[in-house]
Amino acid sequence: MSDTVLNKQDGDLRRRLRELLAVPERDRTDAQWDEIAELELRLAPGNRIEPSRRGEPTSASPPPRQPSKRHPPVRPTGRKARKPNR
């Protein structure tokens, strides 16, 4: 999708959210509450889909972190668990 299409779609979603938020809370239907929640999730900064720029990945989340090969995992210190007397 082009930037123009994404910006227009984003603007339409924001406009719809503003329309729904204009309805007083006590007067909103369950369907309106559900639509508000969905729109807020879709418009959250971490959930937006942006076109790739200069070969950058399109994913909003960073790649998974690889464990370090230098240091072994930290293990808890302290006493060993005792077996209960029977």
C-alpha positions in Angstrom: 0.0 0.0 0.0 1.2 3.5 -0.6 1.7 6.1 2.1 -1.3 8.0 0.9 -3.6 5.1 1.2 -2.2 4.2 4.7 -2.5 7.9 5.9 -6.1 8.1 4.5 -7.1 4.9 6.2 -5.4 6.0 9.5 -7.3 9.3 9.3 -10.6 7.5 8.7 -10.0 5.3 11.7 -9.1 8.3 13.9 -12.2 10.1 12.7 -14.4 7.1 13.6 -12.8 6.9 17.0 -13.5 10.6 17.6 -17.1 10.0 16.6 -17.5 7.1 19.0 -15.8 9.0 21.8 -18.2 11.9 21.3 -21.1 9.6 22.5 -21.5 9.9 26.3 -20.2 6.7 28.1 -23.6 6.0 29.7 -25.2 6.0 26.2 -22.8 3.8 24.4 -23.9 0.3 23.2 -21.8 -2.8 23.7 -21.0 -2.8 20.0 -19.7 0.8 20.3 -17.5 -0.1 23.3 -16.1 -3.0 21.3 -15.4 -0.8 18.3 -13.7 1.8 20.4 -11.4 -0.9 22.0 -10.6 -2.3 18.5 -9.8 1.1 17.1 -7.6 2.0 20.1 -5.6 -1.2 19.6 -5.2 -0.7 15.9 -4.1 2.9 16.3 -1.7 2.3 19.1 1.9 3.2 18.1 3.3 -0.3 18.5 0.5 -1.8 16.4 0.7 0.5 13.3 1.9 -1.0 10.1 4.3 1.4 8.4 5.8 0.9 4.9 9.5 -0.2 4.9 12.0 2.5 4.4 15.5 1.9 2.9 15.3 -1.8 3.4 14.2 -1.7 7.1 12.0 -4.6 8.2 8.3 -3.8 8.3 7.7 -5.5 11.6 6.8 -3.2 14.5 8.6 -5.4 17.0 12.4 -5.8 17.3 13.9 -9.1 16.4 14.2 -11.6 19.3 17.3 -11.2 21.4 19.8 -14.0 21.2 21.3 -15.2 24.5 24.9 -14.2 25.1 27.4 -17.0 24.4 30.0 -15.5 26.8 28.3 -15.9 30.1 26.3 -18.9 31.4 22.8 -18.2 32.6 22.6 -16.9 36.2 21.5 -19.5 38.7 19.9 -18.7 42.0 22.2 -19.2 45.0 21.3 -20.3 48.5 20.5 -23.5 50.3 19.2 -26.6 48.5 15.7 -27.5 49.3 15.4 -30.0 52.1 13.4 -33.1 51.9 10.5 -33.2 54.4 10.9 -35.8 57.2 8.3 -38.5 57.1 
